[in-house]
């Protein structure tokens, strides 16, 4: 995430801000410019229709906004809770906040982003409450389904402990499930299946059988030598989604560190100075050279506050190889899907 400033007075403002706390300028996020812009009532871009419902501070261009008057991120949401479900709507706002970060990153990476409303198989989100009905978080034919219960910290932490996961967040869920959509876009549609199978395995393996085996038997011994997480061992599709999400974690965190001018000097670990804000054309080895020292420092800071490690992962050579390939698929131009 970039470091943003007020267009009027240059005061530091954040991705979620709706006004500058120094000069009072009304602000909104412009998805076309990928920056904070001044908002003037009655002229130029207008607020997203979800401003109140989902605390959305994104703007809609008056020339391109459709009749829904929703911003580019909110247009991707296909289903949301009913207006009368106040508890679910609160969780919905939290989920939309995390989704805006994902959409920002997709736009910043120049990844193809076609909405479900524009063509079958386009990206869409069903953000559903599991209060009284069963909701399974997952992805199918471009549609990402998210159980809004994951917005509840105690619920999510309970599941994290039950599953033995080192990390579980709403943002992580969204990146993982969105990664399933981009498997089709970055791998299947552009003829990279042979390369994918050489690294991740054959995705034609029976998914249902793999799911049953994973929950009955758990991950295989030595799984960390080849996978970024235990869940990644379940099936090649899950391995891709976990690796893709991890890649987005790395890119976003490094971009934020660079935007705020963070520099880490770790003894005996060579650094390439500050993390680069734009790493589209950097080899992944250079990204990793910035990433690892930053994680050491962030983990040390967390421990100083009596918290668990912020980055509880170890990247094996095989995982680095997979991350490198994901980086290549993201960095290389891909054809835009037909509308």
C-alpha positions in Angstrom: 0.0 0.0 0.0 1.3 3.4 -0.9 1.7 6.3 1.5 -1.0 8.9 0.6 -1.2 12.6 1.2 -3.9 15.3 1.2 -4.1 16.9 -2.3 -4.6 20.3 -0.6 -2.1 20.5 2.3 0.1 17.3 1.8 -0.7 16.0 5.2 -0.4 12.2 5.6 -3.7 10.5 5.0 -4.6 6.8 5.0 -6.3 4.5 2.5 -9.5 4.6 4.5 -9.7 8.4 5.1 -12.7 10.4 4.0 -11.2 13.8 5.0 -7.9 15.4 5.9 -7.6 15.9 9.7 -5.4 18.9 9.2 -7.2 21.1 6.7 -10.7 19.4 6.6 -10.6 18.7 2.9 -13.1 16.0 1.9 -11.4 13.1 0.3 -12.1 9.9 -1.6 -10.0 7.2 -3.2 -9.9 7.4 -7.0 -9.4 3.9 -8.3 -8.5 5.2 -11.8 -5.6 7.3 -10.3 -4.9 4.8 -7.4 -4.6 7.8 -5.1 -6.6 10.0 -2.7 -8.3 12.8 -4.5 -10.3 15.9 -3.3 -14.0 15.5 -3.3 -16.3 18.4 -4.1 -20.0 17.9 -3.7 -21.9 18.4 -6.9 -18.9 18.3 -9.2 -16.6 15.6 -10.6 -16.5 12.1 -9.1 -19.3 11.1 -6.7 -19.2 8.9 -3.6 -19.9 5.2 -4.0 -23.5 4.3 -3.2 -22.0 2.0 -0.4 -20.5 5.0 1.4 -22.8 4.5 4.4 -23.6 0.8 4.1 -20.0 -0.4 3.8 -18.0 2.6 4.9 -16.7 2.8 1.3 -14.6 5.9 0.6 -14.0 5.0 -3.1 -15.3 7.4 -5.8 -17.2 6.8 -9.0 -16.4 8.8 -12.1 -19.4 10.6 -13.2 -18.6 9.8 -16.8 -18.1 6.1 -16.4 -20.3 5.2 -13.4 -23.2 3.0 -14.2 -26.7 3.2 -12.9 -25.8 1.3 -9.7 -23.5 4.2 -8.7 -21.1 1.7 -7.1 -17.4 2.0 -7.2 -15.2 -0.4 -9.0 -14.6 -2.6 -5.9 -18.3 -2.6 -4.8 -19.4 -3.5 -8.3 -17.6 -6.8 -7.9 -19.9 -7.8 -5.0 -22.7 -10.0 -6.4 -24.5 -10.8 -3.1 -24.6 -9.2 0.3 -26.7 -9.4 3.5 -30.3 -8.1 3.6 -30.8 -4.5 4.7 -32.5 -5.6 7.9 -29.6 -7.9 9.1 -27.7 -5.4 11.1 -25.2 -7.8 12.5 -24.4 -9.2 9.1 -24.1 -5.8 7.6 -21.5 -4.8 10.2 -19.4 -7.8 9.2 -20.1 -7.0 5.5 -18.5 -3.6 6.0 -15.4 -5.2 7.5 -15.2 -7.7 4.5 -15.6 -4.9 2.0 -12.8 -2.9 3.7 -10.5 -5.9 3.2 -11.8 -6.4 -0.4 -10.9 -2.9 -1.3 -7.3 -3.6 -0.4 -7.3 -6.7 -2.6 -8.8 -4.8 -5.5 -6.3 -1.9 -5.1 -3.5 -4.5 -5.3 -5.0 -6.1 -8.4 -5.3 -2.8 -10.1 -1.8 -1.7 -9.0 -0.4 -5.0 -10.4 -2.2 -4.4 -13.7 -3.9 -7.8 -13.5 -6.9 -8.4 -15.8 -10.0 -7.6 -13.8 -13.2 -8.5 -15.5 -16.4 -8.3 -13.4 -19.0 -11.1 -13.2 -21.5 -8.6 -14.4 -19.6 -8.1 -17.7 -19.1 -11.7 -18.7 -19.7 -15.2 -17.4 -16.7 -16.4 -15.4 -15.7 -12.9 -14.4 -14.7 -12.1 -10.9 -17.4 -11.6 -8.3 -17.9 -11.9 -4.6 -20.8 -13.4 -2.5 -20.4 -12.0 1.0 -22.8 -14.1 3.1 -23.8 -14.5 6.7 -23.7 -18.0 8.1 -26.0 -17.0 11.0 -28.8 -19.6 10.5 -27.5 -21.0 7.3 -24.4 -22.9 6.2 -21.9 -20.9 4.2 -18.8 -22.4 2.7 -15.9 -20.1 1.9 -14.6 -21.0 -1.6 -14.4 -20.2 -5.3 -16.4 -21.5 -8.2 -16.4 -20.2 -11.8 -15.1 -16.8 -10.9 -17.4 -16.3 -7.9 -15.6 -16.0 -4.5 -17.9 -16.9 -1.5 -16.9 -15.6 1.9 -18.4 -16.5 5.3 -18.8 -13.1 7.0 -18.3 -14.9 10.4 -14.6 -14.6 9.5 -14.9 -10.9 10.3 -15.5 -11.8 14.0 -12.1 -12.0 15.8 -13.0 -14.5 18.5 -14.7 -16.8 15.9 -11.7 -16.6 13.5 -9.2 -17.1 16.2 -11.0 -20.2 17.5 -11.0 -21.7 14.0 -7.3 -20.8 13.5 -6.4 -22.7 16.7 -8.6 -25.7 15.8 -7.0 -25.9 12.4 -3.5 -25.3 13.7 -2.9 -22.4 11.4 -0.2 -19.8 12.0 -2.2 -17.0 10.2 -5.8 -16.4 9.5 -7.4 -13.1 8.5 -10.3 -11.8 6.3 -7.7 -10.2 4.0 -5.9 -13.6 3.7 -9.1 -15.4 2.8 -9.9 -12.9 0.1 -6.4 -13.1 -1.3 -6.5 -16.9 -1.3 -9.9 -17.3 -2.9 -9.2 -14.5 -5.4 -6.1 -16.5 -6.2 -8.3 -19.4 -7.5 -9.8 -17.0 -10.0 -6.4 -15.9 -11.2 -5.3 -19.5 -11.6 -7.6 -19.6 -14.6 -6.5 -16.2 -15.9 -2.8 -16.5 -15.4 -2.3 -20.2 -15.9 -5.1 -22.1 -17.7 -6.1 -19.4 -20.2 -2.6 -18.6 -21.3 -1.2 -22.1 -21.8 1.0 -22.5 -18.7 -0.4 -25.8 -17.5 2.7 -27.8 -18.2 4.9 -25.3 -16.2 2.3 -25.3 -13.4 2.1 -29.1 -13.1 5.9 -29.3 -13.0 5.9 -27.2 -9.8 2.6 -27.7 -8.2 1.3 -31.1 -9.4 -1.5 -32.2 -11.6 -4.7 -30.2 -10.9 -6.7 -32.9 -12.6 -6.4 -35.0 -9.4 -9.7 -35.7 -7.8 -10.4 -32.6 -5.6 -13.1 -34.2 -3.4 -10.8 -37.2 -2.6 -8.0 -34.8 -1.8 -10.2 -32.8 0.5 -11.4 -35.9 2.4 -7.8 -37.2 2.7 -6.5 -33.8 4.0 -9.1 -33.5 6.7 -8.9 -37.2 7.7 -5.1 -37.6 7.6 -3.7 -34.0 7.8 -0.7 -32.9 5.8 2.1 -35.3 5.0 5.3 -35.5 7.0 7.9 -32.9 5.9 5.2 -30.8 4.2 7.1 -27.5 5.0 9.9 -28.6 2.6 7.6 -28.0 -0.4 4.6 -26.0 0.7 4.0 -22.6 2.2 1.3 -23.9 4.5 -0.2 -27.2 5.6 -3.4 -26.4 3.6 -1.4 -26.0 0.5 -0.6 -29.7 0.6 -4.3 -30.6 0.0 -4.4 -30.2 -3.8 -2.4 -28.4 -6.5 -5.1 -25.7 -6.8 -4.9 -25.0 -3.1 -1.1 -24.9 -3.3 -1.4 -22.2 -6.1 -4.0 -20.2 -4.1 -1.9 -20.3 -0.9 1.3 -19.3 -2.8 -0.5 -16.6 -4.8 -2.0 -15.1 -1.6 1.5 -15.3 0.1 3.0 -13.5 -2.9 0.3 -10.7 -2.5 1.2 -10.5 1.3 4.9 -10.0 0.4 4.2 -7.4 -2.3 1.8 -5.3 -0.2 3.9 -5.3 2.9 7.1 -4.4 1.0 5.3 -1.6 -0.8 4.0 -0.2 2.5 7.5 -0.4 4.1 9.0 1.4 1.1 6.3 4.0 1.0 7.0 4.9 4.6 10.8 5.0 4.1 11.6 2.0 6.2 15.2 0.7 6.0 16.4 -2.4 7.9 20.1 -2.8 8.7 20.5 -6.3 10.0 24.1 -7.4 10.8 25.6 -9.9 8.4 22.6 -9.8 6.0 23.3 -7.8 2.8 20.5 -5.5 1.8 19.7 -3.7 -1.4 19.0 -0.5 0.6 15.3 0.3 0.9 12.6 -2.0 -0.4 11.5 -1.0 -3.9 8.0 0.5 -4.2 7.7 -0.7 -7.8 9.0 -4.3 -8.2 7.2 -5.3 -11.4 10.5 -5.7 -13.2 12.6 -6.8 -10.3 13.7 -10.5 -10.1 12.1 -12.3 -7.2 15.5 -12.8 -5.7 15.8 -9.1 -5.2 12.3 -8.9 -3.6 13.2 -11.8 -1.3 16.5 -10.0 -0.3 14.4 -7.1 0.9 11.6 -9.3 2.4 13.5 -11.5 4.7 15.3 -8.8 6.7 12.1 -6.9 7.0 10.3 -10.0 8.5 13.2 -10.4 11.0 12.7 -6.9 12.2 8.9 -7.0 12.3 9.0 -10.3 14.3 11.4 -8.7 16.7 9.1 -5.7 17.2 6.2 -8.0 17.8 8.1 -10.0 20.4 9.0 -6.7 22.1 5.3 -6.1 22.5 4.7 -9.6 23.9 3.0 -10.7 20.7 3.5 -13.7 18.5 5.6 -13.3 15.3 3.9 -11.1 12.7 5.4 -13.4 10.0 5.3 -17.0 11.3 6.6 -18.6 8.1 9.8 -20.2 6.8 10.3 -20.2 3.1 12.0 -23.3 1.8 13.8 -23.4 -1.5 10.8 -25.2 -3.1 8.4 -22.6 -1.9 10.7 -19.8 -3.1 10.7 -21.5 -6.5 6.9 -21.5 -6.6 6.8 -17.8 -5.4 9.2 -16.9 -8.2 7.0 -18.6 -10.8 3.9 -16.8 -9.4 5.9 -13.5 -9.7 6.7 -14.3 -13.3 3.1 -15.0 -14.2 2.0 -11.8 -12.6 4.7 -9.7 -14.2 4.3 -11.0 -17.7 1.5 -9.5 -19.9 -1.5 -11.7 -20.4 -4.3 -11.2 -22.9 -7.4 -9.4 -21.6 -10.5 -11.8 -21.5 -13.1 -11.0 -24.2 -15.9 -8.9 -22.9 
